[in-house]
C-alpha cells in the first residue's frame, strides 16, 4: 500500500505566495482536515500577498477561526 492510498488528498493544492514572510508547510490538501480549514488557509495566503501578514497575526486569526467554527 502506498502513502497516497493511506493519506488521500483533495484534487487541489496550496502554495505559499512568493515573498511571503509566512511559509505554509504543505502544498497537499489532505482529506483528514475539513474544507473550512483549507478555506482559512487559502484566505490567509491571499492576505499574505495583499498585506505584510505576520505569524502573530495569523495565529490570532486562527484562534478566532477556531472559536467561530468549533
FENLINUR-V276276 format. One record per pair of residues at least 12 apart in sequence whose C-alpha atoms are under 8 Angstrom apart, sorted by the first residue. I is the first residue (numbers start at 1). J is the second residue. D is the distance in whole Angstrom. If there is no record, write none. Layout:
# FENLINUR-V276276
I	J	D
I	J	D
This chain:
# FENLINUR-V276276
7	30	7
7	31	8
8	30	6
8	31	6
9	28	7
9	29	5
9	30	4
9	31	5
10	28	8
10	29	6
10	30	6
10	31	6
11	29	8
12	28	7
12	29	7
13	27	5
13	28	5
13	29	6
14	26	7
14	27	5
14	28	7
14	29	7
14	42	7
15	27	5
16	45	7
17	45	6
17	46	8
17	48	7
17	49	6
18	49	8
20	48	6
20	49	7
20	52	8
20	53	8
21	48	8
21	52	7
21	53	7
21	54	7
21	55	8
22	48	8
22	53	7
22	54	7
22	55	6
40	65	8
44	58	7
